[in-house]
Amino acid sequence: MNLDSFQGSRRNFLSKASYAVGGAVLLGAAAKKGFAFQSGVAKAAAPATSSAMLDQARLAAAKTPIQTTKLTDTLFLLQGAGGNQVAQIGPDGKLLIDSSFSTAAPHVTEALGKLDSHPLKLLVNTHWHFDHTDGNAAMHDAGAFIIAHKNTRTRMSMPQDILAYHLHLEPSPAGALPQQTFEGNETLYFNHDELSMAYIDPAHTDTDIYVFFKNANVLHAGDIWFNGFYPFIDASSGGRVHGMIAGADRLLAIADDQTKIVPGHGPLGDKAALHKYRDMLASVAANVEKLKSSGQTVEEVIAAKPTAAFDPVWGKGFLQPDAFTAIVYSTLS
Ligand SMILES: [Zn+2]
């Protein structure tokens, strides 16, 4: 990594560091189709405009098919360009968790149509991010009543800036907004299952919930969990690494050894895999915190390679080690 190439302020450095992986994190599809940077901050290209990134992500999503994995007789994992989705089928109609990109809607609709003949009735958002809610309006048009945490509706109703990506988002259209919100916990009885939904204190954002299908023993973790690679933490939306660790602990307390756990991004997982992720986060946070509290700048902390022990396993995904270190640093007070 060549730190000399960064002449700007620390904030500029952080922005570039985060942007180096930014397309890949929030806008996974964009990363695969032109915003993927090969390694770390040193190869960061000049930031694209917000609209170019969004256009690129939507374009990629339009071309990405949905892969469907059966979890139980009534639950299915849908994986495409956006965040992981879960569909529940049954006599009450279909329930969907997260809506991916707007341009993925034809693929999602096709995938849902193959599951059974009942109409789509409910959509639950795990948090406000674009790659989980951009398809809301299309799913609402298809018949879905939308439920989310109160903060998800609030953030979707107003312009948002994700500084790590130089990303500015206009308010979502009215048809995309959650129609029912909650603040703490909510329970849904649907298709002979009990869905426990609960707010997680600021972690990936300040809008995160989990959704637990009690009878099926399937847990959607939202973006509290990136399975197999360093997670994005959105400081602009109130995200904090210590919240991520506490959130992972909440999920671990719910799950047993048989629970199928769906991460926001990455492959289907289980309690053992979530535990490894939680321990990685805690170790990295402790390493970065120790260096930051001793007065080191973000450049100095990155140079000290506080993630080194974890990079062979966790550093090959969306976020390169240097960028993840910068993000963790930025969320520590
Ligand atoms: Zn997210």
Boltz pocket constraint, residues with backbone or C-beta under 6 A from the ligand:
constraints:
  - pocket:
      binder: B
      contacts: [[A, 127], [A, 129], [A, 204], [A, 223], [A, 264]]
      max_distance: 6.0
